[in-house]
Amino acid sequence: MGKYSEDPKWSDIDPLPTDEGGPNPLAAIAYAEDYEETMSYLRAVMAANELSPRVLELTEDLIDMNPAHYTVWLYRSKCLFHLHSDLHEELEWLNETALQHQKNYQIWHHRLTIVDALGEECDVQGEQEFVARMFEKDAKNYHVWSYRQWLVKRFQLWEKGELEFTEKMLEEDVRNNSAWNHRWYVVNGREAEGVKGVTDPEIREREIKYAEAAIAKAPQNQSPWNYVRGIRKASGTELAALKPLAERYASVERPGTVRSSFALDLLVDILSEESGGKQQAGKALDLLATTYDPIRKNYWAYRKSQLGLGSIETAATA
């Protein structure tokens, strides 16, 4: 006997067991007995389209057993809205659930649905604070960053502490690519609304300086190098404008002074566009293939062949 079959509150329900292909299924899933029983009652109430407080309790029980079951979350949402339940209470319950299951996509999709329904009644600052709390557990949680991005757009938080938030996250870990991505979104995510991002000279200069400072802290960190490349591309400025930055951390003529393979890679792109610069670009590719990024030797050899410069040559590093 199980929990629900013995509960008088559920005596009116005929549970629907799992059907995996008849009495002798080829590869039946070995569900735990309590989970199988609880799911059989959910199937029954879904078949009857029952939306009641006891169904909410049932879904909570199932989510505790298997928080990744999307159908359970979907039916819970349907039930909540039908009953006009207190959505603030739902968020309180979700807080603890999210902290227990940090990598669960369904939790964050459900949270988005609830917060979107609350609209102006939502405590947006509270949501921002809870997201920050989640990042204390895992600062690179993709689902949480995606939710934060949605929160910014849904409640127009572009200029309400988001840049400062990225600065705090990057101060804690300058290599947090998720934080760099969020900063890019905050700066450039309103182009469809006609709001300039790095195409505005003042904003472009600010962001370049910010990225340069981050590079100075950790030259062998790819994220800010990608960021300045993105600024250049999005703003339509010439790649050559980044040459002074690249030359601070890499030199073809003094290979022993190279402090960043990403600076060297950037120099390859810049030099290959310069008149008479292909030979120097080839030397930079030799350095990458033999000394500074040999794990991708075949890639650098391919890049060199694309310039029509032949194969990789052993380069001196002194």
C-alpha positions in Angstrom: 0.0 0.0 0.0 1.2 3.5 -0.8 0.9 7.0 0.6 -2.0 8.0 -1.7 -3.9 4.7 -1.9 -4.2 4.9 1.9 -5.2 8.5 2.1 -9.0 9.0 2.4 -8.6 12.3 0.6 -7.7 10.4 -2.6 -10.2 7.5 -2.3 -12.3 8.9 -5.1 -9.4 8.6 -7.6 -8.6 5.5 -9.7 -4.9 5.8 -10.4 -3.6 5.4 -13.9 -0.4 3.2 -13.9 2.4 3.7 -16.4 1.9 2.0 -19.7 5.2 1.1 -21.2 4.0 -1.3 -23.9 1.8 -4.0 -22.4 2.5 -6.7 -19.8 6.0 -7.5 -21.1 7.6 -4.2 -22.1 11.0 -4.5 -23.9 12.9 -2.0 -21.6 10.7 -1.0 -18.7 12.0 1.9 -16.5 12.5 0.8 -12.9 10.7 3.6 -11.2 10.7 3.8 -7.4 7.4 2.6 -6.0 6.4 5.9 -4.3 7.2 7.8 -7.5 5.3 5.4 -9.7 2.3 5.6 -7.4 2.3 9.4 -7.2 2.6 9.7 -11.0 -0.3 7.3 -11.4 -2.5 9.7 -9.4 -1.3 12.7 -11.4 -2.2 11.0 -14.6 -5.7 10.4 -13.2 -6.3 14.0 -12.2 -4.9 15.3 -15.5 -7.2 13.0 -17.4 -10.1 14.4 -15.4 -8.7 18.0 -15.7 -8.9 18.4 -12.0 -7.4 21.7 -10.8 -7.5 21.8 -7.0 -5.5 22.5 -3.9 -4.8 18.7 -3.5 -3.4 18.6 -7.0 -1.0 21.4 -6.0 0.1 19.3 -3.1 0.5 16.3 -5.4 2.7 18.2 -7.8 4.9 19.5 -5.0 5.4 15.9 -3.8 6.4 14.9 -7.4 8.7 17.8 -7.9 10.5 16.9 -4.6 11.0 13.4 -6.1 11.9 14.5 -9.6 12.4 18.3 -10.2 13.2 17.8 -13.9 9.7 16.5 -14.9 8.5 19.3 -17.2 4.9 18.0 -17.4 4.5 18.2 -13.6 5.7 21.9 -13.7 3.3 22.7 -16.5 0.3 21.3 -14.8 1.3 23.0 -11.6 1.3 26.4 -13.4 -2.1 25.6 -14.9 -3.5 24.7 -11.4 -2.0 27.8 -9.8 -3.6 30.2 -12.3 -6.9 28.4 -12.2 -7.1 28.7 -8.4 -5.8 32.3 -8.3 -3.2 31.2 -5.9 -0.9 33.6 -4.1 2.0 33.8 -6.5 4.3 35.5 -4.0 4.0 32.3 -1.8 4.9 30.3 -4.9 8.1 32.3 -5.3 9.0 31.7 -1.7 8.6 28.0 -2.2 10.6 28.2 -5.5 13.5 29.9 -3.6 14.2 26.9 -1.5 13.6 24.5 -4.4 16.0 26.4 -6.7 18.7 26.4 -4.0 18.4 22.6 -3.7 18.4 22.0 -7.4 20.7 24.6 -8.9 21.1 23.2 -12.4 17.4 22.6 -13.1 16.0 24.4 -16.1 12.3 23.7 -15.3 12.5 25.6 -12.1 13.7 28.8 -13.8 11.1 28.4 -16.6 8.4 28.1 -14.0 9.8 31.1 -12.1 9.8 33.2 -15.3 6.1 32.2 -15.8 5.2 33.3 -12.3 7.1 36.5 -12.3 5.8 37.5 -15.7 2.2 36.9 -14.4 2.9 39.1 -11.4 4.0 41.9 -13.6 4.1 45.2 -11.7 3.2 43.4 -8.4 6.6 41.6 -8.6 9.3 42.6 -6.1 11.9 43.0 -8.8 14.7 44.0 -6.4 13.9 40.9 -4.5 14.4 38.9 -7.7 17.7 40.5 -8.4 18.8 39.8 -4.8 17.8 36.1 -5.1 19.7 35.8 -8.4 22.8 37.2 -6.7 22.2 34.7 -3.9 22.2 31.9 -6.5 25.4 33.1 -8.0 27.1 32.8 -4.6 26.5 29.0 -5.1 27.6 29.0 -8.8 28.6 32.2 -10.5 28.4 30.6 -14.0 25.0 28.9 -13.8 23.6 29.3 -17.4 20.0 29.0 -16.4 20.3 31.7 -13.8 22.1 34.1 -16.2 19.4 33.5 -18.8 16.7 34.3 -16.2 18.6 37.5 -15.2 18.8 38.6 -18.8 15.0 38.1 -19.2 14.4 40.0 -16.0 16.4 43.0 -17.3 14.3 43.1 -20.5 10.9 42.3 -18.9 11.3 45.1 -16.2 13.5 47.5 -18.1 16.4 47.3 -15.7 19.0 48.4 -18.2 20.1 51.4 -16.1 19.1 50.1 -12.7 22.3 48.7 -11.3 23.0 46.0 -13.9 26.4 47.4 -15.1 27.4 47.7 -11.5 26.3 44.2 -10.9 28.6 42.9 -13.7 31.5 44.9 -12.3 31.0 43.2 -8.9 30.8 39.8 -10.5 33.9 40.4 -12.6 35.8 41.9 -9.7 35.2 38.5 -8.0 36.2 36.6 -11.1 37.5 38.4 -14.1 37.4 35.2 -16.1 33.6 34.8 -15.7 32.6 34.7 -19.3 28.9 34.6 -18.3 29.3 38.0 -16.6 31.1 39.4 -19.7 28.2 38.2 -21.8 25.6 39.8 -19.5 27.6 43.1 -19.6 27.4 43.0 -23.4 23.7 42.4 -23.3 23.1 45.3 -20.9 25.2 47.7 -23.0 23.9 46.6 -26.4 20.6 44.8 -25.9 18.3 47.7 -26.8 19.3 48.3 -30.4 15.8 47.2 -31.6 14.4 50.1 -29.5 16.8 52.6 -31.1 19.1 52.8 -28.0 22.7 53.0 -28.9 25.3 50.7 -27.4 28.9 50.7 -28.4 28.1 52.6 -31.6 27.9 55.6 -29.3 31.6 56.9 -29.1 31.3 57.7 -25.4 30.0 54.3 -24.5 32.5 52.6 -26.8 35.4 54.4 -25.1 34.1 53.5 -21.7 33.8 49.8 -22.6 37.2 49.6 -24.2 38.8 51.1 -21.2 36.9 48.6 -18.9 38.1 45.7 -21.0 41.7 47.0 -21.2 41.8 47.2 -17.4 40.5 43.6 -17.2 43.2 42.5 -19.7 45.9 44.1 -17.6 44.8 42.0 -14.6 44.9 38.7 -16.6 46.4 39.0 -20.1 45.8 35.3 -20.8 42.1 35.6 -20.2 40.1 35.2 -23.5 36.9 37.0 -22.4 38.0 40.6 -22.5 39.9 40.0 -25.7 36.6 38.7 -27.2 34.9 41.7 -25.7 37.1 44.3 -27.4 36.8 42.4 -30.7 33.0 42.5 -30.4 33.1 46.2 -29.7 35.2 46.8 -32.8 32.8 44.7 -35.0 29.6 46.1 -33.5 30.8 49.7 -33.8 32.2 49.3 -37.3 35.7 50.6 -36.4 38.8 49.3 -38.0 40.6 46.3 -36.6 43.8 48.2 -36.8 42.6 50.5 -34.0 43.3 47.6 -31.6 47.0 47.2 -32.7 48.4 49.3 -29.8 46.5 47.1 -27.3 47.7 43.9 -28.9 51.3 45.1 -29.0 51.4 45.7 -25.3 51.1 42.0 -24.7 52.7 40.4 -27.8 55.5 41.1 -30.2 56.6 39.2 -33.3 60.1 40.6 -33.2 60.5 39.9 -29.5 58.8 36.5 -29.1 60.1 36.0 -25.6 58.1 38.9 -24.3 54.7 37.6 -25.4 52.3 37.7 -22.5 49.1 36.6 -24.2 48.3 34.2 -27.0 45.1 36.1 -27.6 47.0 39.3 -28.2 49.2 37.3 -30.7 46.1 36.0 -32.4 44.7 39.5 -32.7 48.0 40.7 -34.2 47.7 38.0 -36.8 44.4 39.4 -38.0 45.7 43.0 -37.9 48.9 42.3 -39.7 47.3 40.1 -42.4 45.2 43.1 -43.4 48.2 45.5 -43.5 50.0 46.2 -46.7 53.1 44.0 -46.6 52.1 42.5 -43.3 51.5 38.9 -44.2 55.0 37.7 -43.5 54.8 39.1 -40.0 51.4 37.5 -39.6 53.0 34.2 -40.6 55.7 34.6 -38.0 53.0 35.2 -35.3 51.2 32.0 -36.4 54.5 30.1 -36.1 54.8 31.3 -32.6 51.3 30.3 -31.7 51.7 26.8 -33.3 55.1 26.0 -31.7 55.2 27.9 -28.4 52.1 29.8 -27.2 49.2 27.6 -28.3 50.7 24.3 -29.6 47.6 22.3 -28.7 45.9 24.0 -31.7 48.9 23.6 -34.0 46.7 22.2 -36.8 44.4 25.2 -36.6 47.3 27.7 -36.8 48.8 25.8 -39.7 45.4 26.1 -41.5 45.3 29.8 -40.8 48.8 30.2 -42.3 47.9 28.2 -45.4 44.9 30.5 -45.9 47.4 33.4 -46.1 49.4 31.4 -48.8 52.5 31.2 -46.6 53.2 27.5 -46.5 53.7 25.3 -43.4 54.5 26.1 -39.8 58.2 26.9 -39.1 59.9 26.4 -35.8 60.2 29.8 -34.1 62.8 31.0 -31.6 61.4 32.3 -28.3 64.4 34.2 -27.1 
